[in-house]
């Protein structure tokens, strides 16, 4: 992973707004329909989104997940075993306390749910083909090479999130289910790394899951579960250099109460035990932006890099660059500039049809982040930090 002592680098967490026509094509493709020109449209969208990332000044870029219907179930096209009935949804515990609000949240509608359809595991999990992944990699690399990007990453769903979101109706135990997932996903992870890309593991199962799927669990039991998920992730990535990986820890990309979220201090040791050196955390939303202070009491291990979210991805407010700078400075003072990369809280397009931020506002937010990183870098240099 790229580091810098001269200035604060910038990146994001993965998904970016998709063109409306491509979104419609993705939904049709996901239904199994023949969609003429689909691959070519995805390729063009990737070229466009890579160019846009570089135009706004982002240093570390990706394909914006342009060809994926969402970040959590895309893998089903590459492996066997997930042909069962849709897994029932699990509303967040915090939202259930406010029934009137629950009636109008974006993910409670049938239209939204169809694009985040999680299928039950009903057979052995084996890799079918990685051809679609290889096409994604080639498309991204071609676009990135043309853009002059300094570093390129590709996202992939973590074993723990698959096991959490997709019910198991085949394996005798959850441990065996998780192990089978990790074994199959290892091939995808290694293919991404082999291509020279930074692998990002999406891990909301380490935080969001406590408020959603496991809200009745005690803190002790949830921590035990989260450790199991990290062990599976570590096993699945055992052949990849930690410095070629980063992970995204998320409390849910939703403008909801979040007062039932697990605190970062209660899972930080688990997160730090994961092999990836890069750690992307939500740090801009009103429920978690104070948690930079946990690093006053917890030393960042050597080699680890923090990617704090300095943009909220659930609101159309455009953060002032000075606000972005202040957020970054809090982390730089505690862990050093070379160990901080500016990012956003979550994706701007985690699933087709679920974008909460206007696409043009999202890009304006990135411009503010780049400017905020420039301001923070200058101020830290002046202060001798």
Rosetta blueprint (number, residue, H / E / L):
1 X L
2 X L
3 X L
4 X L
5 X L
6 X L
7 X L
8 X L
9 X E
10 X E
11 X L
12 X L
13 X L
14 X L
15 X L
16 X L
17 X L
18 X L
19 X L
20 X H
21 X H
22 X H
23 X H
24 X H
25 X H
26 X H
27 X H
28 X H
29 X H
30 X H
31 X L
32 X L
33 X L
34 X L
35 X L
36 X L
37 X L
38 X H
39 X H
40 X H
41 X H
42 X H
43 X H
44 X H
45 X H
46 X H
47 X H
48 X H
49 X H
50 X H
51 X H
52 X H
53 X H
54 X H
55 X H
56 X H
57 X L
58 X L
59 X L
60 X E
61 X E
62 X L
63 X L
64 X L
65 X L
66 X L
67 X L
68 X L
69 X L
70 X E
71 X L
72 X L
73 X L
74 X H
75 X H
76 X H
77 X H
78 X L
79 X E
80 X L
81 X L
82 X L
83 X L
84 X L
85 X L
86 X E
87 X L
88 X L
89 X L
90 X L
91 X L
92 X L
93 X H
94 X H
95 X H
96 X H
97 X L
98 X L
99 X H
100 X H
101 X H
102 X H
103 X L
104 X L
105 X L
106 X H
107 X H
108 X H
109 X L
110 X H
111 X H
112 X H
113 X H
114 X H
115 X H
116 X H
117 X L
118 X L
119 X E
120 X L
121 X E
122 X L
123 X L
124 X L
125 X L
126 X L
127 X E
128 X L
129 X L
130 X L
131 X H
132 X H
133 X H
134 X H
135 X H
136 X H
137 X H
138 X H
139 X H
140 X H
141 X H
142 X H
143 X H
144 X H
145 X H
146 X H
147 X H
148 X L
149 X L
150 X L
151 X E
152 X E
153 X E
154 X E
155 X E
156 X E
157 X E
158 X L
159 X H
160 X H
161 X H
162 X H
163 X H
164 X H
165 X H
166 X L
167 X L
168 X E
169 X L
170 X L
171 X L
172 X L
173 X L
174 X H
175 X H
176 X H
177 X H
178 X H
179 X H
180 X H
181 X H
182 X H
183 X H
184 X H
185 X H
186 X H
187 X H
188 X H
189 X H
190 X H
191 X H
192 X H
193 X H
194 X H
195 X L
196 X L
197 X L
198 X E
199 X E
200 X E
201 X E
202 X E
203 X L
204 X H
205 X H
206 X H
207 X L
208 X H
209 X H
210 X H
211 X H
212 X L
213 X L
214 X L
215 X L
216 X L
217 X L
218 X L
219 X H
220 X H
221 X H
222 X H
223 X H
224 X H
225 X H
226 X H
227 X H
228 X H
229 X H
230 X H
231 X H
232 X H
233 X H
234 X H
235 X H
236 X H
237 X L
238 X L
239 X L
240 X L
241 X L
242 X H
243 X H
244 X H
245 X E
246 X E
247 X E
248 X E
249 X E
250 X L
251 X L
252 X L
253 X L
254 X L
255 X L
256 X L
257 X L
258 X L
259 X L
260 X L
261 X L
262 X L
263 X L
264 X H
265 X H
266 X H
267 X L
268 X H
269 X H
270 X H
271 X H
272 X H
273 X L
274 X L
275 X L
276 X L
277 X L
278 X E
279 X E
280 X E
281 X E
282 X L
283 X L
284 X L
285 X L
286 X L
287 X L
288 X L
289 X H
290 X H
291 X H
292 X H
293 X H
294 X H
295 X H
296 X H
297 X H
298 X L
299 X L
300 X L
301 X L
302 X L
303 X L
304 X L
305 X E
306 X E
307 X E
308 X E
309 X E
310 X L
311 X L
312 X L
313 X L
314 X L
315 X L
316 X L
317 X L
318 X L
319 X L
320 X L
321 X H
322 X H
323 X H
324 X H
325 X H
326 X H
327 X H
328 X H
329 X H
330 X H
331 X H
332 X H
333 X H
334 X H
335 X H
336 X L
337 X H
338 X H
339 X H
340 X E
341 X E
342 X E
343 X E
344 X L
345 X L
346 X L
347 X L
348 X L
349 X L
350 X L
351 X E
352 X L
353 X L
354 X L
355 X L
356 X L
357 X L
358 X L
359 X H
360 X H
361 X H
362 X H
363 X H
364 X H
365 X H
366 X H
367 X H
368 X H
369 X H
370 X H
371 X H
372 X H
373 X H
374 X H
375 X H
376 X H
377 X H
378 X H
379 X H
380 X H
381 X H
382 X H
383 X H
384 X L
385 X L
